[in-house]
């Protein structure tokens, strides 16, 4: 079976790492410039085989490796076997279908498929490529998915920012595999409509599935603020589990419309408010409004290293305000999905924010993404989500 045509790339040094990224400064770039996403075969300075993957001439990460096995070509069998193994982890090992019809099937490097995310939403498989290499390989990914999931719909949903940054267009794949407007899923016994037209990323954040269930179990009989609520995942599951009330706050009007619709779908009452979370918190403090459980789940605040100082300051300000609307002895569930900020850094921010608020945190759990977001030991960058569960006590 014909695989991807490979261009030879040589390194300036020996290969002393198993990390799947090779940086531009380590590579002899061909005089004739290959296109972004060109499939390549990489050799060390001494001529030893290093691996096969995708090349980009203009990015800091010049090569993203898919395999280090010289006997493993990049063909349909390769992508089928990687996707089959990924499916086995979710269904045979983790047994996710016992509690949800949706899961992350491919978590990039964690599943040996660099620069690729695939989310299964019911009978729709949403593919989001992050690197130009999938312009060529996307058809093989789709063919493997169709074989592994007969009767399911394949939908490519590239981010325009990725296309701009990579200098590549996924328009042909998006046209060949269009996404439906929405799809209905079940998570932890709760139904959700996932908006595939206006939703962020692949449409729904599956990484918080287990954290939503944990927060819901803590919310029974209690009043909940769901901040940065998006489509209502935390708040609706809290109400479904017997919360006294839940208020979702977000600045995305389309997401709030979806949240309200999801609440109606489950026969629960989720109040929603279109407002900047910082403004909401300042007003709530001034008006002495509070909740027993406050969930803080902002979008990524640091995408590059230069943004880390500003992100740390924002997390500090946000959590200092959020702690002040938690009733004494109540619970805060606060999250960071900025992979560049370590768990230790985030915990330090929370300790500082608590001190500024005149509070003390009693942390009883620290979690991450659901297990369908695996992390390989040679790619620790795959761990990006920190979720802290704590009581807020008077200082």
N, C-alpha and C positions, 0 to 999 in steps of 0.2 A: 504494500500500500504506500503510495507516494506521500511523503511528509513535506514539511516546510523546507524550502530551499535555503541553505545556510551560507552566510558570509563568514569568512575566517577573521577573527580578531585576536591580536596578541597583546599580552600584558608586559609592562615594563619590569615586573618583578616576578618572584616566585609566588605561588598561591599559598598563603599561610593561614587561611581562614575558611570556615564552612559557611559563613554568612552568605545569603543568596544575592547580596548586592555587591557590585564592583563599581568603584567610583571612577569618575572621569580621569583624575590625575594618575591613575594606575594603568591606563590603557594607551596603546599606540593607536591613534585614530587613523583610519584609512585616508589616503590622499583624495580618493574619489569618495565623496561624502555619501554614505548610505542614508536612506530615508529613515525618519523616525519609526521605531518599531520593527526594524529589520531583524529577522531571525538570524542568530549568529552561533558559531562554534568557537569557543574561547580556548586559547592555549597560553601556557605560562611563558616566561622569558626563555626557559630552557627547552621549550617545545613540548612540554607535557600537557596532556588533555586536562582541561579545567571543567568544562561543562557547556551546556547549550541553553540559550535563552533569548531575550529581546534586547536590542541595542537602541540607544538614542544618542545622537551626536551632540546634542545641545544641553542635556540635563546633567546635573551633578552626579546622579546615579546613571552611569553610562550603560551598564549591563545588569539586567535582572535575570538571574539563573532559574531555570525550570528543572534541570537535571544535571547531575554530576556523573551519571552512568554513561560511559562511552558506547554501550550497547543499546541505548534507549533513544531512538529517533523521535523527533517532534512530529508525530502523525496522529491520525484519528485514534489509534489504539492507545497512545500515550494519554490523550485527554479523556478517553473513555475510562481507562484504569484509574486515573486520578479522581475522576468524578464518582466512580463506583466505590472507591475507598472512602470518599467523603460521605457518600450516602450511607455506607455501612456504619460509620461512626455515629451518625445521627439516629439511625433507625435500629441497628442491631445492638450497639453498645449503650448509647444514651437513652434509647427508647422514647424519644421525644413524641412520636405520634400518639403515645398513651395519654398525653396531656395537651397536645396542640397539633393542629394540622399544618403548622408553619414552623419553619426553622431556617437558620442560615446554613445553606449547603456548602458554600465555599467561602472561607475566610482567608483569602489571599495566600500569603506565605505559610500560614498555619496549616493549609491543606496542600502545599506544594504547587500552588498555582498563583505565582506572583502577579500582583496588580489586578486581581479579579475578585469580585464579590458576586455571589449568586444567592438570592433569598427565595425560598419556597413559600408562597402564600396560597394555601389551599391547593388548587390545581393550576396555579400560574407560577412559573419560574422566572423571576426577574433577574436579568443579568446586567451588572454594572461594571464595565471595564474602566480601569484607571490608567492604563498605559496603551500606547499606540500599537503594540504588538498584536492586540486582539482584533485589529482591522483585518489582518490576515488569518488569525487563528479562530476568530469568532464563529465561523461556519462549522469548524470541527467541534467546538464547544457545544453549539446548538445541536449538531447531529448526535453527539453523545447523550445529551440531555433527553432528546426525543426517544432514544433507545432505552434509557434507564427509567424514564417516566412516561410510558405510553399513555396517550389521551390527555396529557397536560399541555398547556399553552406555554410557549417560550416567548419572552418579551425582553428585548434589549432596551435599556433605559440609560443611555450615556448622559453624563453631566456636561453641559456646554463649557464649563470652566475646565474640565479635563481635556476636551477637544482643543481648546485654545492653548492650554499649557503644553500639550503634547504635539501640537501642530499636525493633528490628524482628524479625520472625520469618520464617525461611525454611522453616518446617515444611511448608507446602504443596508447595514445590519438592522438599524431601527426601522427602516421601511419594510424589510423582509420579515422581521419579527416584531410587529407593533404591540404595544401594551394596551390592554383594555382600559376603560376609564376607571374602573375600580374592581376590587375583588373582596369577597367576604371571607373572613377567617375566624377561627375559634382558638382562644388562648386562655388556659386555666379556667375553662368552662364559660368564658365570656366571649361574646361575638363582637367583631370589629369590621367596619367597612374601611378598607385601605384605599386611599385615593391615589391612583397611579398617574393622574394628570398633574396635580399640583403638589403632591406630597414630597417631602424631602428625601434625599438619597434614593433608596429603592422603594420608599413609600411608607415604611413603618419600622420602628427601631426594635428589632427582635432581641438585641443584646440585653435589654432590661426585663425580659420575660420573668425570670426567677425573682428579680428584685421587686417587680410589681406584685407578684404573689406574696412575697414576704411583707411588703408594706401593707398590702390589703389585710393580711392576717392581724396586723397590729392596729388597724384602723377601726375594727368592729366597735360600734357604740361611741365612736369619737368623731369630732369635727376635723375636717381635712382641708388644707390648702395645697393645691397641686400647681406649683409655679413652673412656668415654661411647659405648660401641660400638653402642647402639640395636639394630637388627636384624642387626648383624654385617657390614655392607657392607665396611669396610676389612679386617677380620680374615679373612673368608672369601675375599676376592679375593687377599689375601696368601698364604693357604694354597693356593689354586688355582694360584698362580704359582710355588709351590715353596718357600714359607717353611718353616723347620725346625719352628716351632711358633707358635701364636698364642693369646693369652689376651684375651678380651673382658670388660670390667668395666663394669657399669651398675647403677643403682639401680632400674630399671624391670623388674620381674619378667616382665611380659607381653612386653616387648621381648626379654628374654633367652630366653624360650621360643621366640619367632620366630627368634632368631639360631641357637639350637641346631637347630631344624628346618631352617633354611636350610643349615647346615653338612652335615646328613645328606643333604639334597637333592642336594648337590654332591659327596658322598663324601669330605669332608675333616673333619679333626678340629679343631674350634674349642672350646677350653676356655672356659667362661663362669663368671663370679663375680658374685653378687649382693652388691654392696658399694658404699658411698660411695667415690668415686674418691680423695678426699683421705685418707680412712682407709687405703685400699689403698696409696697412695703412701708414707705415713708408715711403714706396716708394712714395705713392700718396702725402704725405705731402712734401717730398723733391722735387717732380716734380710739385708741386702746382696744382694737380688734385683735383677736388671737384665735389659735386653733390648737387642738391636741396633737395633731400630726401635721408637719409641714414638709413637703417634698420639694426639693430644689434640684432641677435637672436641666441646666442650661446647655445650649449647643457648644461645640468646641470653641474655646477661647484662644488657643495657641496652636496655629498650624505650622509655624516656623519658629526657630530659636529666638529671633528678634522680637517675637510677640510674647515671650514668656514673662518678662517683668510686668507688662501691662495686664496680662492674664492673672498673675498672682494677686495683683492689686484689686482686680475686679472680683475674683473669688473671695478675697478678704472682705471687701465692702458688701458684697451680696450676702454672704453668710452672717456677717455682723448684724445686718438688718433682719435677716430671716430668723435668727435666734430670738430676736426681740418680740416676734409675734407667736412664739411657741409658749403655750401656757406652762407655768412652773411644773417641772417633772414630766412635761410632754416630750414628744419624739420629733427629731429632725432626721430626714433621710436626704442626704446631700451628695451630689455626684459631680465628678469631673470626667469628661470624655476626651480631655486634652492629653494625648499620649506622651507629649513632651514633658508633661508635669508628672513627676513620680508620685507614688502613693505617700512616700515620706514627706515630700514637699507639700502635698495637699493636706496631710494631717497637721503639718506645722502651720499652715494658713488657718486651719480651723481652730487650732489652739490660740492663735493670736487674735482671731476674730472673736472668740469666746471671751477672752480677757478684755477686749475693747468694749464688748457688750455688757460686761459685768456678770458674765455667766461662766459656768463650768460644764464641759461636756463629759458625759459618762458613756463612752463608746462601748457598745455591746456586740457589734459586728462590722466587719469591713469585707466587702465582696467586690466582684468585678463583673465582667460580661458573662452571660450564660455560657455553658460548656460547648455549645455549638459554635463558639468563637475560639477555637483552640490556639495555643501559643507553642511554637516550636522552640526548643532550647537554643537553636542557632539563629533565632530571630526574636529576641525579647521585645522588640518594638511592637510585636503583635498584641501585647498587653497594653491597653489604652484606657480602660474604664475603671474608675474607683468609685464605689458607692459606700458611704459611711452611714451606719445606723447608730444613733446615739440619743440619750436622754439629755434634755437641757435643764440644768439645775442652777439655782441661784448661786452667784459667786461668793 
